[in-house]
Amino acid sequence: MTEHSHQRGVLFDVDGTLVDSNYLHTVAWWQAFRRLGYDVPMAHIHRAIGMGGDKLIGHVLGSDPAPEEEAELEASHGAVFSTYWPSLRAFDGAADLLRATAGRGLAVVLASSASEPDLQALRQVINADDAISSATCSSDADESKPAPDILEAALDAAGLDAEGTVFVGDSVWDIESAGKLGIPTIGLTCGGTSEAELREAGAKQVYAGPRELLERLDESLLSQLAAR
């Protein structure tokens, strides 16, 4: 382990957790599928948001398409989603939550499987780079969520280990990937997944969004982690 292994930190998912982007991703994927002749219900796509794009395509279609078709779907999604960058908004309290977390001596790490350009756009709307220690994007991992590779990359980037970490996410895929590493998860319902589903997936605590977590920070896993 690195000499930073005593450091404690919090891994934050970004899409649907800190930024209100899940439904924009849903529409972008829906348009990408339509463009290639696949008519997929939006609700089915929404439930897969939080997976990496490569996993999402196979999950939504029921089988993996040819590699060139998968590449075209990913490119289409990226192109459509980039047109929504000006519409992106951080959830209420997102920046304040990151600063409050950093203020308690915890490393703040963005564990995102967004593409590098999307992550830059997301970071811009969160506007809390002063509180962020490090961040990952899709190119930092071989396997996307629900595989734990992105979270492992985030731990490595920040010199953290799973024992000294909490994960904050909004999808069952987030919680599954953290669970594979034994990282306890706080679930947020602002991404559109219900408290019941998040708890069933293994979330230890569930809050409505960044603002509620911030207001209840003292009773949260984040406060317990900082006190260790």
Secondary structure as UniProt FT lines:
FT   TURN            3..6
FT   STRAND          9..12
FT   TURN            16..18
FT   HELIX           22..35
FT   TURN            36..37
FT   HELIX           42..46
FT   TURN            47..50
FT   HELIX           53..61
FT   HELIX           67..82
FT   TURN            83..84
FT   HELIX           85..87
FT   TURN            92..93
FT   HELIX           94..103
FT   TURN            104..105
FT   STRAND          107..111
FT   HELIX           116..126
FT   HELIX           129..131
FT   STRAND          134..136
FT   HELIX           138..140
FT   TURN            145..146
FT   HELIX           149..158
FT   HELIX           162..164
FT   STRAND          165..169
FT   HELIX           172..180
FT   TURN            181..182
FT   STRAND          185..188
FT   HELIX           189..191
FT   HELIX           195..201
FT   STRAND          205..207
FT   HELIX           210..215
FT   HELIX           217..219
FT   HELIX           221..227
//
